Amino acid sequence: MTQALHPATDRVEPFPSPPSSCWERLARLAPQRLAAIEACLTPAPHALPAGVVGRGMDLERLRALAQDLVPALVPPALQRASASRQLGHLGGRLCAEAAMAAASGRRIAIGIGESGAPLWPADLVGSISHTRGGAWACVGLRPAWSMVGIDSELLADADAVRSIVELCCTAGERRRWFPRAPDPLLATLLFSAKESVYKAIHPVVRRFVEFDEVELVALDAGRSALRLRPVPGGPLAARFDGFELTAVIAGDQVHTALVTGA
């Protein structure tokens, strides 16, 4: 804990120490497991530009190595959450701190905002995603990068596809992309891309963005690049022209990313 001189009274007062990172707390709780958990880290599968660092982690491997430690490593707000929610949060934070270290040379704790979104240091932009089996994060340095959003999804089943088409699409998207029996992969890509857009723009707009505020307008033949735009006349149209995203399809998983330079 550091100290500061109080200007009015010359009294020395302690500054509260910044919260420890997940890796620091893990090292204190179980130093003998640290190397094995670090070995779980992999490059993120998202298509990211050079200079943006992504890391991933298999949550089943993390569970096997640290299941008994998870409650001590998640914040108080998640103490009553399900075990899978706690594991996903921890995996995402471990990936985020590892990506931060690779990008900036330091690991510090990432806070949680009122909406649940990560609170990144002022000189970084980043994003976190997880499914029931994996966690991923990416980090870039400001001012080179201004917005980053990633999302990962398991291929939607029939019920999820119906929900995506009915609840997450604009009327124009339903006419253009789903005129007949919906394509599960296309529905998953569309949903994931909108999640990536929301994560990327949230630090800018600082509010909840509805699914029908942006729409898919272009998809390349290989389904590796998408373009979304704000709905004309909608609340985002005055602030953004459009969003260029990448997509990676790996087995039954879809990974999308929106990364915008300064």
C-alpha positions as CSV (number, residue, x, y, z in Angstrom):
1,M,0.0,0.0,0.0
2,T,1.4,3.4,-1.0
3,Q,1.1,6.6,1.0
4,A,0.3,10.2,0.2
5,L,0.7,13.5,2.0
6,H,-2.7,15.1,2.8
7,P,-2.3,18.8,1.6
8,A,-4.4,20.4,4.3
9,T,-3.1,18.6,7.4
10,D,0.3,17.1,6.3
11,R,-1.2,13.8,7.5
12,V,0.2,10.8,5.7
13,E,-2.7,8.6,4.4
14,P,-2.5,5.3,2.6
15,F,-3.8,4.9,-0.9
16,P,-5.7,1.7,-1.4
17,S,-3.8,-0.8,-3.3
18,P,-5.1,-1.7,-6.8
19,P,-6.9,-5.0,-6.9
20,S,-4.7,-8.0,-7.8
21,S,-5.0,-9.6,-11.2
22,C,-6.5,-13.1,-11.4
23,W,-3.0,-14.4,-12.3
24,E,-1.5,-12.8,-9.1
25,R,-4.2,-14.3,-6.9
26,L,-3.9,-17.6,-8.6
27,A,-0.1,-17.6,-7.9
28,R,-0.7,-16.9,-4.2
29,L,-3.4,-19.6,-3.8
30,A,-1.8,-22.4,-5.8
31,P,1.7,-21.6,-7.1
32,Q,2.3,-25.2,-7.9
33,R,-0.6,-25.2,-10.5
34,L,0.3,-21.9,-12.2
35,A,2.5,-23.4,-15.0
36,A,-0.2,-26.0,-15.8
37,I,-2.9,-23.4,-16.1
38,E,-0.7,-21.1,-18.2
39,A,-0.2,-24.0,-20.5
40,C,-3.9,-24.0,-21.2
41,L,-3.6,-20.7,-23.0
42,T,-3.8,-20.7,-26.8
43,P,-4.0,-18.0,-29.5
44,A,-7.6,-16.9,-30.0
45,P,-9.1,-18.3,-33.2
46,H,-10.6,-15.0,-34.2
47,A,-9.2,-13.3,-37.4
48,L,-7.5,-10.3,-35.8
49,P,-5.2,-7.7,-37.4
50,A,-1.5,-7.5,-36.5
51,G,-1.1,-5.6,-33.3
52,V,-4.2,-6.9,-31.6
53,V,-3.5,-9.9,-29.4
54,G,-5.9,-12.7,-28.7
55,R,-5.8,-15.5,-26.2
56,G,-8.1,-18.5,-25.5
57,M,-8.5,-21.2,-23.0
58,D,-10.4,-24.6,-22.8
59,L,-12.7,-24.3,-19.8
60,E,-12.8,-28.0,-19.2
61,R,-9.1,-28.0,-18.8
62,L,-9.3,-25.0,-16.5
63,R,-12.1,-26.7,-14.5
64,A,-9.9,-29.8,-14.0
65,L,-7.0,-27.8,-12.7
66,A,-8.7,-25.1,-10.7
67,Q,-12.3,-26.0,-9.8
68,D,-11.7,-25.7,-6.1
69,L,-10.1,-22.3,-6.6
70,V,-12.8,-20.7,-8.8
71,P,-15.0,-19.2,-5.9
72,A,-11.9,-17.5,-4.4
73,L,-11.0,-16.0,-7.8
74,V,-14.3,-14.4,-8.9
75,P,-15.6,-11.1,-7.7
76,P,-18.2,-10.8,-4.9
77,A,-20.9,-10.0,-7.4
78,L,-20.6,-13.6,-8.8
79,Q,-20.3,-15.5,-5.6
80,R,-23.9,-16.7,-5.9
81,A,-23.7,-17.3,-9.7
82,S,-23.7,-20.9,-11.1
83,A,-20.4,-22.8,-11.2
84,S,-20.4,-22.6,-15.0
85,R,-20.9,-18.8,-15.0
86,Q,-18.1,-18.4,-12.5
87,L,-15.8,-20.6,-14.5
88,G,-16.5,-18.7,-17.7
89,H,-15.8,-15.4,-16.0
90,L,-12.5,-16.6,-14.6
91,G,-11.4,-18.1,-17.9
92,G,-12.3,-14.9,-19.7
93,R,-10.3,-12.8,-17.2
94,L,-7.3,-15.0,-17.4
95,C,-7.3,-14.8,-21.2
96,A,-7.8,-11.0,-21.0
97,E,-4.9,-10.5,-18.6
98,A,-2.7,-12.8,-20.7
99,A,-3.5,-10.9,-23.9
100,M,-2.9,-7.6,-22.0
101,A,0.5,-8.8,-20.9
102,A,1.4,-9.7,-24.5
103,A,0.1,-6.4,-25.8
104,S,1.3,-4.0,-23.1
105,G,3.8,-5.8,-20.9
106,R,1.6,-5.7,-17.8
107,R,-1.2,-7.7,-16.2
108,I,-3.7,-5.8,-14.1
109,A,-7.2,-6.5,-12.9
110,I,-10.1,-5.8,-15.2
111,G,-13.1,-4.3,-13.5
112,I,-16.8,-4.9,-14.1
113,G,-19.0,-2.0,-15.2
114,E,-22.6,-1.5,-14.2
115,S,-23.8,-3.2,-17.3
116,G,-21.4,-6.2,-16.7
117,A,-19.0,-5.1,-19.4
118,P,-15.3,-5.2,-18.7
119,L,-13.6,-2.0,-17.6
120,W,-10.3,-1.8,-19.5
121,P,-7.4,0.5,-18.6
122,A,-7.6,3.8,-20.4
123,D,-4.7,3.0,-22.8
124,L,-6.3,-0.3,-23.9
125,V,-9.3,-1.6,-25.8
126,G,-10.4,-5.2,-25.5
127,S,-13.2,-7.7,-25.6
128,I,-14.1,-11.0,-23.9
129,S,-16.3,-13.9,-25.0
130,H,-17.0,-17.4,-23.8
131,T,-19.2,-20.4,-24.5
132,R,-19.8,-23.3,-22.2
133,G,-16.5,-24.9,-23.4
134,G,-14.1,-22.0,-24.0
135,A,-13.1,-18.5,-23.2
136,W,-11.4,-15.9,-25.4
137,A,-10.2,-12.3,-25.2
138,C,-8.4,-9.8,-27.3
139,V,-6.6,-6.6,-26.5
140,G,-5.2,-3.7,-28.5
141,L,-3.3,-0.5,-27.6
142,R,-4.8,2.9,-27.9
143,P,-4.5,5.1,-29.9
144,A,-3.7,2.6,-32.7
145,W,-7.1,0.9,-32.1
146,S,-10.3,2.6,-31.1
147,M,-12.9,-0.2,-31.0
148,V,-12.6,-4.0,-30.4
149,G,-15.4,-6.5,-30.1
150,I,-15.2,-10.3,-30.4
151,D,-17.8,-13.0,-30.0
152,S,-17.8,-16.8,-30.1
153,E,-20.9,-19.0,-30.4
154,L,-21.7,-22.7,-30.8
155,L,-23.7,-23.4,-33.9
156,A,-27.3,-22.6,-33.1
157,D,-29.8,-25.5,-32.9
158,A,-33.2,-25.4,-34.4
159,D,-34.9,-23.6,-31.5
160,A,-32.1,-21.1,-31.3
161,V,-32.3,-20.4,-35.0
162,R,-36.0,-19.7,-34.7
163,S,-35.3,-17.3,-31.9
164,I,-32.5,-15.5,-33.8
165,V,-34.7,-15.0,-36.9
166,E,-37.7,-13.9,-34.9
167,L,-36.1,-11.8,-32.3
168,C,-32.7,-10.6,-33.5
169,C,-33.4,-9.8,-37.1
170,T,-34.9,-6.7,-38.7
171,A,-37.8,-7.3,-41.2
172,G,-35.3,-6.6,-44.0
173,E,-32.9,-9.2,-42.8
174,R,-35.7,-11.8,-42.6
175,R,-36.7,-11.0,-46.2
176,R,-33.2,-11.0,-47.6
177,W,-31.3,-13.7,-45.6
178,F,-34.0,-16.0,-44.4
179,P,-36.8,-16.1,-47.1
180,R,-37.2,-19.9,-46.6
181,A,-35.9,-22.5,-44.1
182,P,-33.3,-20.7,-42.1
183,D,-29.7,-21.7,-42.4
184,P,-28.3,-22.4,-38.9
185,L,-24.8,-21.3,-39.8
186,L,-26.0,-18.0,-41.3
187,A,-28.2,-17.4,-38.3
188,T,-25.3,-18.0,-35.9
189,L,-23.0,-15.7,-37.9
190,L,-25.6,-13.0,-37.9
191,F,-26.2,-13.3,-34.1
192,S,-22.5,-13.4,-33.3
193,A,-21.7,-10.4,-35.6
194,K,-24.3,-8.3,-33.8
195,E,-22.8,-9.3,-30.4
196,S,-19.4,-8.3,-31.6
197,V,-20.7,-4.9,-32.8
198,Y,-22.5,-4.3,-29.5
199,K,-19.3,-5.1,-27.5
200,A,-17.2,-2.9,-29.7
201,I,-19.4,0.2,-29.6
202,H,-20.6,-0.1,-26.0
203,P,-17.7,2.0,-24.6
204,V,-18.7,4.7,-27.1
205,V,-22.5,4.7,-26.8
206,R,-22.6,3.5,-23.1
207,R,-26.1,2.0,-23.4
208,F,-27.8,-1.2,-24.3
209,V,-28.1,-1.6,-28.1
210,E,-31.0,-3.5,-29.5
211,F,-30.5,-6.3,-32.1
212,D,-32.7,-4.4,-34.6
213,E,-30.5,-1.3,-34.4
214,V,-28.0,-2.8,-36.8
215,E,-28.4,-5.1,-39.8
216,L,-26.4,-7.4,-42.0
217,V,-25.9,-6.0,-45.5
218,A,-23.1,-8.1,-47.0
219,L,-21.6,-11.5,-46.6
220,D,-18.7,-12.8,-48.7
221,A,-19.0,-16.2,-50.4
222,G,-16.6,-17.9,-48.0
223,R,-18.5,-16.5,-45.0
224,S,-15.3,-15.0,-43.6
225,A,-16.2,-11.3,-43.9
226,L,-19.4,-9.5,-43.0
227,R,-20.6,-5.9,-43.2
228,L,-23.2,-4.6,-40.9
229,R,-24.7,-1.1,-40.8
230,P,-26.9,0.9,-38.5
231,V,-30.5,0.8,-39.5
232,P,-31.2,3.9,-41.6
233,G,-32.8,6.5,-39.5
234,G,-32.1,4.7,-36.3
235,P,-30.3,6.0,-33.3
236,L,-26.8,4.8,-34.4
237,A,-27.0,6.0,-37.9
238,A,-25.7,9.5,-37.1
239,R,-22.6,8.1,-35.3
240,F,-21.5,5.1,-37.4
241,D,-21.3,4.5,-41.2
242,G,-20.9,0.7,-41.0
243,F,-19.0,-2.1,-39.5
244,E,-16.6,-4.5,-41.2
245,L,-16.2,-7.8,-39.4
246,T,-14.3,-11.0,-39.9
247,A,-15.6,-14.5,-39.2
248,V,-13.9,-17.8,-38.6
249,I,-15.9,-21.1,-38.7
250,A,-14.1,-23.9,-36.7
251,G,-16.2,-27.1,-36.4
252,D,-19.3,-26.3,-34.5
253,Q,-18.0,-22.9,-33.4
254,V,-18.3,-19.4,-35.0
255,H,-15.9,-16.6,-34.0
256,T,-16.5,-13.0,-35.2
257,A,-14.5,-9.9,-34.6
258,L,-14.8,-6.2,-35.2
259,V,-11.6,-4.2,-34.9
260,T,-11.4,-0.5,-35.8
261,G,-8.3,1.5,-36.1
262,A,-8.0,5.1,-34.8
